[in-house]
Amino acid sequence: MKRLNTQLQEDGCPLELILLIRTLLAACKEISFRVSQGALAGVLGSTLSDNVQGERQKKLDVISNQILKDILSESGYVKAISSEEEDHVIGCNPDGKYLISFDPLDGSSNTDINSLIGTIFSVMHAPQWMEPDDPSAFLQPGTQQVAAGYVLYGPSTMLAMTTGRGTHLYTLDKTHGGFLLTRNNVQVPKETQEFAINTSNQRHWEPCMQEYVADLLAGDQGPRGKNYNMRWVAAMVGDIHRVLCRGGIFAYPWDNREPNKPGKLRLMYEANPMAFLMEQAGGGASTGRGRILEVMPTDIHQRVPVLLGSADEVEACVSYYKD
């Protein structure tokens, strides 16, 4: 099996980006260890504070965010950091070449039940003429990403990553502490009979999305002419990992509970990196009304609707959007 470094070199990554990725993964290995300790380390449960999203923070959210901040800010490769758990951009090295956005612990509500969670990240070039703490540096479309991926903390710790030369899966070999390539150039099947969506929100969706899911649920007796299974992990990393491995569609559409918010998932550190991974694996990535990677961000915590997965199924879902 190839080591991570070897694959990155074959994919033509510049040395400084390789070193940044290695630094990021050193932080993720520390998070993996903390997660594996669970109740033994006293890291389960919630804190008494909310993050910028208004969501109650878990202890592991705070710990994971601090680990990533400390290691990345001291690396010298990063000009600035944006995180789901931080109100503002964190300036690092003024001469750093890269910006990095991350969700330090996606699905953290699953920590107390020992279910799937992960770290999602996105890397872009840093505009050298801007100050390190200038948030407008991050307001680049997802097409400008130079690397993106997630680390999944499950029965094994896995990395899904792309640097624009295909999506690869790696597994952490805990005997020597390195990530080894276990699946090269993942290709998501174009067709599927599996979908992931929180149907408890169905009454809040737009009519087009309600119609689409109703047609899936109608199975071989409906207009789609085939039966579908529903799967829902309640952690984006878990659902996207399943889609990458065997196909499917993951959807988190807009709903009318908070009409002023265009979606639940954040563009910069959830939708964009997952869209980059999915497109590099031959899948589709849409808001329902456009390509996710072409959305021009206006805020580091901007939200968007998300449709990700098997290309034909994403296209079919988008066809229900009439405007």
C-alpha positions as a Markdown table, in Angstrom:
| # | Residue | x | y | z |
|---|---|---|---|---|
| 1 | Met | 0.0 | 0.0 | 0.0 |
| 2 | Lys | 1.2 | 3.5 | -0.8 |
| 3 | Arg | 1.9 | 6.0 | 1.9 |
| 4 | Leu | 0.1 | 9.3 | 1.8 |
| 5 | Asn | 3.3 | 11.2 | 0.9 |
| 6 | Thr | 3.9 | 9.0 | -2.2 |
| 7 | Gln | 0.3 | 9.5 | -3.5 |
| 8 | Leu | 0.5 | 13.3 | -3.0 |
| 9 | Gln | 3.8 | 13.5 | -4.8 |
| 10 | Glu | 2.3 | 11.4 | -7.7 |
| 11 | Asp | -0.6 | 13.9 | -7.8 |
| 12 | Gly | 1.8 | 16.7 | -8.3 |
| 13 | Cys | 1.2 | 18.5 | -5.0 |
| 14 | Pro | 3.7 | 21.2 | -4.1 |
| 15 | Leu | 5.9 | 20.5 | -1.2 |
| 16 | Glu | 4.5 | 23.2 | 1.1 |
| 17 | Leu | 0.9 | 21.8 | 0.5 |
| 18 | Ile | 2.1 | 18.3 | 1.4 |
| 19 | Leu | 3.6 | 19.6 | 4.6 |
| 20 | Leu | 0.4 | 21.5 | 5.4 |
| 21 | Ile | -1.6 | 18.3 | 4.9 |
| 22 | Arg | 0.7 | 16.3 | 7.1 |
| 23 | Thr | 0.4 | 19.0 | 9.8 |
| 24 | Leu | -3.4 | 18.9 | 9.5 |
| 25 | Leu | -3.4 | 15.1 | 9.8 |
| 26 | Ala | -1.2 | 15.2 | 12.8 |
| 27 | Ala | -3.9 | 17.2 | 14.5 |
| 28 | Cys | -6.6 | 14.8 | 13.3 |
| 29 | Lys | -4.6 | 11.8 | 14.7 |
| 30 | Glu | -4.7 | 13.5 | 18.1 |
| 31 | Ile | -8.4 | 14.1 | 17.8 |
| 32 | Ser | -8.8 | 10.4 | 16.8 |
| 33 | Phe | -7.1 | 9.4 | 20.0 |
| 34 | Arg | -9.2 | 11.7 | 22.1 |
| 35 | Val | -12.4 | 10.4 | 20.5 |
| 36 | Ser | -11.3 | 6.8 | 21.0 |
| 37 | Gln | -10.9 | 7.4 | 24.8 |
| 38 | Gly | -14.5 | 8.6 | 25.1 |
| 39 | Ala | -15.8 | 8.6 | 28.6 |
| 40 | Leu | -12.5 | 7.3 | 30.0 |
| 41 | Ala | -11.0 | 10.8 | 29.3 |
| 42 | Gly | -14.0 | 12.7 | 30.4 |
| 43 | Val | -14.6 | 14.3 | 27.0 |
| 44 | Leu | -18.2 | 13.4 | 26.4 |
| 45 | Gly | -21.2 | 15.7 | 27.0 |
| 46 | Ser | -21.9 | 19.3 | 26.4 |
| 47 | Thr | -20.3 | 22.6 | 27.5 |
| 48 | Leu | -22.4 | 25.4 | 28.8 |
| 49 | Ser | -21.9 | 27.6 | 25.8 |
| 50 | Asp | -23.1 | 27.9 | 22.1 |
| 51 | Asn | -21.0 | 28.4 | 19.0 |
| 52 | Val | -21.4 | 31.2 | 16.4 |
| 53 | Gln | -24.2 | 29.1 | 14.8 |
| 54 | Gly | -26.2 | 29.1 | 18.0 |
| 55 | Glu | -25.6 | 25.4 | 18.5 |
| 56 | Arg | -24.7 | 24.0 | 21.9 |
| 57 | Gln | -21.0 | 23.0 | 21.9 |
| 58 | Lys | -19.9 | 19.5 | 22.9 |
| 59 | Lys | -16.7 | 19.2 | 24.9 |
| 60 | Leu | -15.1 | 17.4 | 22.0 |
| 61 | Asp | -16.0 | 20.3 | 19.7 |
| 62 | Val | -14.0 | 22.6 | 21.8 |
| 63 | Ile | -11.1 | 20.2 | 22.3 |
| 64 | Ser | -10.9 | 19.4 | 18.5 |
| 65 | Asn | -11.1 | 23.0 | 17.5 |
| 66 | Gln | -8.3 | 23.9 | 19.9 |
| 67 | Ile | -6.1 | 21.1 | 18.7 |
| 68 | Leu | -6.5 | 22.1 | 15.1 |
| 69 | Lys | -6.0 | 25.8 | 15.8 |
| 70 | Asp | -2.8 | 25.3 | 17.8 |
| 71 | Ile | -1.1 | 22.9 | 15.4 |
| 72 | Leu | -2.1 | 24.8 | 12.2 |
| 73 | Ser | -1.3 | 28.3 | 13.5 |
| 74 | Glu | 2.1 | 27.2 | 14.6 |
| 75 | Ser | 3.0 | 25.4 | 11.4 |
| 76 | Gly | 4.0 | 28.5 | 9.4 |
| 77 | Tyr | 2.1 | 27.3 | 6.3 |
| 78 | Val | -1.2 | 28.9 | 7.1 |
| 79 | Lys | -2.0 | 32.6 | 6.8 |
| 80 | Ala | -5.5 | 32.4 | 8.4 |
| 81 | Ile | -8.0 | 29.9 | 9.8 |
| 82 | Ser | -11.8 | 29.9 | 9.8 |
| 83 | Ser | -13.7 | 27.4 | 11.9 |
| 84 | Glu | -17.3 | 26.5 | 12.6 |
| 85 | Glu | -16.5 | 27.1 | 16.3 |
| 86 | Glu | -15.0 | 30.6 | 15.8 |
| 87 | Asp | -16.9 | 33.8 | 15.4 |
| 88 | His | -14.1 | 35.4 | 13.4 |
| 89 | Val | -11.1 | 34.5 | 11.2 |
| 90 | Ile | -7.9 | 33.7 | 13.1 |
| 91 | Gly | -4.8 | 35.3 | 11.6 |
| 92 | Cys | -1.7 | 33.1 | 11.7 |
| 93 | Asn | 1.5 | 33.6 | 9.7 |
| 94 | Pro | 1.5 | 36.8 | 7.5 |
| 95 | Asp | 3.7 | 34.9 | 5.0 |
| 96 | Gly | 1.6 | 31.7 | 5.0 |
| 97 | Lys | 0.6 | 30.6 | 1.5 |
| 98 | Tyr | -2.7 | 28.9 | 2.5 |
| 99 | Leu | -6.1 | 29.5 | 4.0 |
| 100 | Ile | -7.8 | 26.6 | 5.8 |
| 101 | Ser | -11.4 | 26.3 | 6.8 |
| 102 | Phe | -12.7 | 23.4 | 8.9 |
| 103 | Asp | -15.5 | 21.9 | 10.9 |
| 104 | Pro | -13.5 | 20.4 | 13.7 |
| 105 | Leu | -16.0 | 17.7 | 14.7 |
| 106 | Asp | -18.9 | 17.2 | 12.3 |
| 107 | Gly | -21.7 | 15.2 | 13.8 |
| 108 | Ser | -20.6 | 15.9 | 17.4 |
| 109 | Ser | -24.1 | 15.1 | 18.7 |
| 110 | Asn | -23.1 | 11.5 | 17.9 |
| 111 | Thr | -20.2 | 11.5 | 20.4 |
| 112 | Asp | -22.3 | 10.5 | 23.4 |
| 113 | Ile | -23.7 | 7.5 | 21.5 |
| 114 | Asn | -20.4 | 6.3 | 20.1 |
| 115 | Ser | -21.4 | 6.9 | 16.5 |
| 116 | Leu | -19.7 | 8.3 | 13.4 |
| 117 | Ile | -18.1 | 11.7 | 13.6 |
| 118 | Gly | -15.3 | 13.5 | 11.6 |
| 119 | Thr | -13.3 | 16.5 | 10.7 |
| 120 | Ile | -14.0 | 18.3 | 7.4 |
| 121 | Phe | -11.4 | 20.7 | 5.9 |
| 122 | Ser | -10.9 | 22.9 | 2.9 |
| 123 | Val | -7.6 | 24.5 | 1.7 |
| 124 | Met | -7.3 | 27.5 | -0.6 |
| 125 | His | -4.4 | 29.8 | -1.7 |
| 126 | Ala | -4.1 | 32.9 | 0.5 |
| 127 | Pro | -4.1 | 36.3 | -1.2 |
| 128 | Gln | -0.8 | 37.7 | -0.3 |
| 129 | Trp | -1.9 | 41.4 | -0.4 |
| 130 | Met | -4.4 | 40.9 | 2.4 |
| 131 | Glu | -4.0 | 41.0 | 6.2 |
| 132 | Pro | -4.1 | 37.6 | 7.9 |
| 133 | Asp | -7.3 | 38.4 | 9.8 |
| 134 | Asp | -9.2 | 39.8 | 6.8 |
| 135 | Pro | -12.3 | 37.6 | 6.4 |
| 136 | Ser | -12.7 | 38.6 | 2.8 |
| 137 | Ala | -9.7 | 36.5 | 1.8 |
| 138 | Phe | -11.9 | 33.5 | 2.4 |
| 139 | Leu | -14.7 | 34.7 | 0.1 |
| 140 | Gln | -13.6 | 32.6 | -2.9 |
| 141 | Pro | -15.8 | 30.1 | -4.7 |
| 142 | Gly | -15.2 | 26.4 | -4.1 |
| 143 | Thr | -13.5 | 26.1 | -7.5 |
| 144 | Gln | -10.5 | 27.7 | -6.0 |
| 145 | Gln | -9.9 | 24.9 | -3.5 |
| 146 | Val | -6.5 | 23.2 | -3.8 |
| 147 | Ala | -7.3 | 20.4 | -1.3 |
| 148 | Ala | -10.3 | 19.2 | 0.6 |
| 149 | Gly | -11.5 | 16.2 | 2.5 |
| 150 | Tyr | -12.5 | 14.7 | 5.8 |
| 151 | Val | -11.2 | 12.4 | 8.4 |
| 152 | Leu | -13.8 | 9.9 | 9.6 |
| 153 | Tyr | -13.5 | 8.6 | 13.2 |
| 154 | Gly | -15.2 | 5.2 | 13.0 |
| 155 | Pro | -14.2 | 1.6 | 13.6 |
| 156 | Ser | -11.0 | 2.7 | 11.7 |
| 157 | Thr | -9.9 | 6.2 | 11.2 |
| 158 | Met | -10.1 | 7.0 | 7.5 |
| 159 | Leu | -9.2 | 10.0 | 5.3 |
| 160 | Ala | -11.0 | 10.9 | 2.1 |
| 161 | Met | -9.1 | 13.6 | 0.2 |
| 162 | Thr | -8.7 | 15.3 | -3.1 |
| 163 | Thr | -6.1 | 17.7 | -4.4 |
| 164 | Gly | -7.8 | 18.0 | -7.8 |
| 165 | Arg | -6.4 | 14.7 | -9.2 |
| 166 | Gly | -9.2 | 12.4 | -8.1 |
| 167 | Thr | -10.6 | 11.4 | -4.8 |
| 168 | His | -8.6 | 8.8 | -2.7 |
| 169 | Leu | -9.4 | 7.0 | 0.5 |
| 170 | Tyr | -6.7 | 6.3 | 3.1 |
| 171 | Thr | -6.8 | 4.4 | 6.4 |
| 172 | Leu | -4.7 | 5.2 | 9.5 |
| 173 | Asp | -2.3 | 2.4 | 10.3 |
| 174 | Lys | -2.0 | 2.8 | 14.1 |
| 175 | Thr | 1.0 | 0.5 | 14.2 |
| 176 | His | 3.2 | 3.2 | 12.6 |
| 177 | Gly | 0.9 | 6.3 | 12.7 |
| 178 | Gly | 0.7 | 6.9 | 9.0 |
| 179 | Phe | -2.2 | 7.0 | 6.5 |
| 180 | Leu | -2.0 | 4.3 | 3.8 |
| 181 | Leu | -3.8 | 4.5 | 0.5 |
| 182 | Thr | -6.6 | 1.9 | 0.6 |
| 183 | Arg | -8.8 | 3.0 | -2.4 |
| 184 | Asn | -7.5 | 4.9 | -5.4 |
| 185 | Asn | -9.5 | 7.2 | -7.6 |
| 186 | Val | -12.9 | 6.5 | -6.1 |
| 187 | Gln | -15.8 | 6.5 | -8.6 |
| 188 | Val | -19.3 | 7.0 | -7.3 |
| 189 | Pro | -21.8 | 4.9 | -9.3 |
| 190 | Lys | -23.9 | 7.2 | -11.5 |
| 191 | Glu | -27.2 | 5.5 | -10.6 |
| 192 | Thr | -28.5 | 4.6 | -7.2 |
| 193 | Gln | -31.4 | 3.2 | -5.2 |
| 194 | Glu | -30.4 | 4.8 | -1.9 |
| 195 | Phe | -31.0 | 8.2 | -0.4 |
| 196 | Ala | -30.0 | 10.0 | 2.8 |
| 197 | Ile | -32.3 | 12.8 | 4.1 |
| 198 | Asn | -33.9 | 13.8 | 7.4 |
| 199 | Thr | -37.5 | 13.1 | 6.5 |
| 200 | Ser | -38.8 | 14.4 | 9.8 |
| 201 | Asn | -38.3 | 17.9 | 8.2 |
| 202 | Gln | -40.4 | 17.0 | 5.1 |
| 203 | Arg | -43.3 | 19.3 | 6.0 |
| 204 | His | -40.9 | 22.3 | 6.0 |
| 205 | Trp | -39.4 | 21.7 | 2.5 |
| 206 | Glu | -40.2 | 23.4 | -0.7 |
| 207 | Pro | -42.9 | 21.6 | -2.7 |
| 208 | Cys | -40.4 | 20.5 | -5.3 |
| 209 | Met | -38.3 | 18.6 | -2.7 |
| 210 | Gln | -41.5 | 17.2 | -1.1 |
| 211 | Glu | -42.5 | 15.9 | -4.6 |
| 212 | Tyr | -39.1 | 14.4 | -5.3 |
| 213 | Val | -38.9 | 12.4 | -2.0 |
| 214 | Ala | -42.5 | 11.3 | -2.4 |
| 215 | Asp | -41.6 | 9.8 | -5.7 |
| 216 | Leu | -38.7 | 8.0 | -4.1 |
| 217 | Leu | -40.9 | 6.6 | -1.4 |
| 218 | Ala | -43.5 | 5.4 | -4.0 |
| 219 | Gly | -40.8 | 3.0 | -5.2 |
| 220 | Asp | -41.5 | 0.7 | -8.2 |
| 221 | Gln | -45.1 | 1.8 | -8.2 |
| 222 | Gly | -44.2 | 5.5 | -8.7 |
| 223 | Pro | -42.7 | 7.5 | -11.5 |
| 224 | Arg | -39.1 | 6.5 | -10.7 |
| 225 | Gly | -40.0 | 2.8 | -11.3 |
| 226 | Lys | -37.6 | 1.4 | -8.7 |
| 227 | Asn | -37.5 | 0.9 | -4.9 |
| 228 | Tyr | -35.2 | 3.0 | -2.8 |
| 229 | Asn | -33.7 | 2.5 | 0.7 |
| 230 | Met | -33.2 | 5.4 | 3.1 |
| 231 | Arg | -30.1 | 5.7 | 5.2 |
| 232 | Trp | -29.4 | 8.5 | 7.7 |
| 233 | Val | -26.3 | 8.7 | 10.0 |
| 234 | Ala | -27.0 | 12.3 | 11.3 |
| 235 | Ala | -23.4 | 13.2 | 10.6 |
| 236 | Met | -22.5 | 14.5 | 7.1 |
| 237 | Val | -19.1 | 12.8 | 7.1 |
| 238 | Gly | -20.8 | 9.4 | 7.7 |
| 239 | Asp | -23.4 | 9.8 | 5.0 |
| 240 | Ile | -21.0 | 11.2 | 2.4 |
| 241 | His | -18.5 | 8.4 | 3.2 |
| 242 | Arg | -21.2 | 5.8 | 2.4 |
| 243 | Val | -22.1 | 7.7 | -0.8 |
| 244 | Leu | -18.5 | 7.7 | -1.9 |
| 245 | Cys | -18.1 | 4.0 | -1.2 |
| 246 | Arg | -21.3 | 2.7 | -2.8 |
| 247 | Gly | -23.4 | 5.5 | -4.3 |
| 248 | Gly | -26.5 | 7.3 | -3.2 |
| 249 | Ile | -27.7 | 10.8 | -2.8 |
| 250 | Phe | -27.3 | 13.0 | 0.4 |
| 251 | Ala | -29.7 | 15.9 | 0.6 |
| 252 | Tyr | -30.0 | 18.7 | 3.2 |
| 253 | Pro | -32.4 | 21.1 | 1.4 |
| 254 | Trp | -33.7 | 24.5 | 2.4 |
| 255 | Asp | -36.7 | 24.5 | 4.7 |
| 256 | Asn | -39.0 | 27.2 | 5.9 |
| 257 | Arg | -38.4 | 27.0 | 9.7 |
| 258 | Glu | -35.9 | 29.8 | 9.4 |
| 259 | Pro | -36.7 | 31.4 | 6.0 |
| 260 | Asn | -33.9 | 34.0 | 6.3 |
| 261 | Lys | -31.3 | 31.2 | 6.3 |
| 262 | Pro | -30.7 | 29.6 | 2.8 |
| 263 | Gly | -29.8 | 26.2 | 4.3 |
| 264 | Lys | -28.4 | 24.4 | 7.3 |
| 265 | Leu | -25.0 | 23.3 | 6.1 |
| 266 | Arg | -22.1 | 25.8 | 5.8 |
| 267 | Leu | -20.7 | 26.5 | 2.4 |
| 268 | Met | -17.0 | 27.1 | 3.3 |
| 269 | Tyr | -16.2 | 24.1 | 5.5 |
| 270 | Glu | -19.0 | 21.6 | 4.8 |
| 271 | Ala | -20.6 | 22.0 | 1.3 |
| 272 | Asn | -17.5 | 23.1 | -0.7 |
| 273 | Pro | -15.1 | 20.4 | 0.5 |
| 274 | Met | -17.7 | 17.7 | 0.1 |
| 275 | Ala | -18.7 | 19.0 | -3.3 |
| 276 | Phe | -15.0 | 19.0 | -4.4 |
| 277 | Leu | -14.6 | 15.4 | -3.2 |
| 278 | Met | -17.8 | 14.3 | -4.9 |
| 279 | Glu | -17.1 | 15.9 | -8.3 |
| 280 | Gln | -13.6 | 14.5 | -8.3 |
| 281 | Ala | -15.2 | 11.0 | -7.8 |
| 282 | Gly | -17.6 | 11.5 | -10.7 |
| 283 | Gly | -20.6 | 12.5 | -8.7 |
| 284 | Gly | -22.8 | 15.6 | -8.7 |
| 285 | Ala | -23.0 | 18.5 | -6.2 |
| 286 | Ser | -25.8 | 21.1 | -6.5 |
| 287 | Thr | -27.8 | 23.5 | -4.4 |
| 288 | Gly | -30.8 | 22.6 | -6.5 |
| 289 | Arg | -30.4 | 25.8 | -8.4 |
| 290 | Gly | -26.7 | 25.7 | -9.3 |
| 291 | Arg | -23.3 | 24.1 | -8.8 |
| 292 | Ile | -22.2 | 24.3 | -5.2 |
| 293 | Leu | -18.6 | 25.0 | -6.2 |
| 294 | Glu | -19.6 | 28.1 | -8.2 |
| 295 | Val | -21.5 | 29.8 | -5.3 |
| 296 | Met | -19.8 | 33.1 | -4.5 |
| 297 | Pro | -19.6 | 33.3 | -0.7 |
| 298 | Thr | -20.5 | 36.5 | 1.1 |
| 299 | Asp | -19.7 | 35.4 | 4.6 |
| 300 | Ile | -17.4 | 32.7 | 6.2 |
| 301 | His | -20.4 | 31.1 | 7.9 |
| 302 | Gln | -22.7 | 31.3 | 4.9 |
| 303 | Arg | -25.2 | 28.4 | 4.6 |
| 304 | Val | -26.5 | 26.7 | 1.4 |
| 305 | Pro | -28.9 | 23.8 | 0.5 |
| 306 | Val | -27.0 | 20.7 | -0.5 |
| 307 | Leu | -27.6 | 17.8 | -2.9 |
| 308 | Leu | -24.6 | 15.5 | -3.2 |
| 309 | Gly | -24.0 | 12.1 | -4.7 |
| 310 | Ser | -24.6 | 9.8 | -7.7 |
| 311 | Ala | -24.6 | 12.1 | -10.8 |
| 312 | Asp | -27.8 | 10.7 | -12.4 |
| 313 | Glu | -29.7 | 11.0 | -9.1 |
| 314 | Val | -28.5 | 14.5 | -8.4 |
| 315 | Glu | -29.6 | 15.5 | -11.9 |
| 316 | Ala | -33.0 | 13.8 | -11.4 |
| 317 | Cys | -33.5 | 15.7 | -8.1 |
| 318 | Val | -32.5 | 19.0 | -9.7 |
| 319 | Ser | -35.0 | 18.5 | -12.4 |
| 320 | Tyr | -37.8 | 18.9 | -9.8 |
| 321 | Tyr | -36.7 | 22.5 | -9.2 |
| 322 | Lys | -38.9 | 24.5 | -11.5 |
| 323 | Asp | -37.3 | 27.9 | -11.1 |
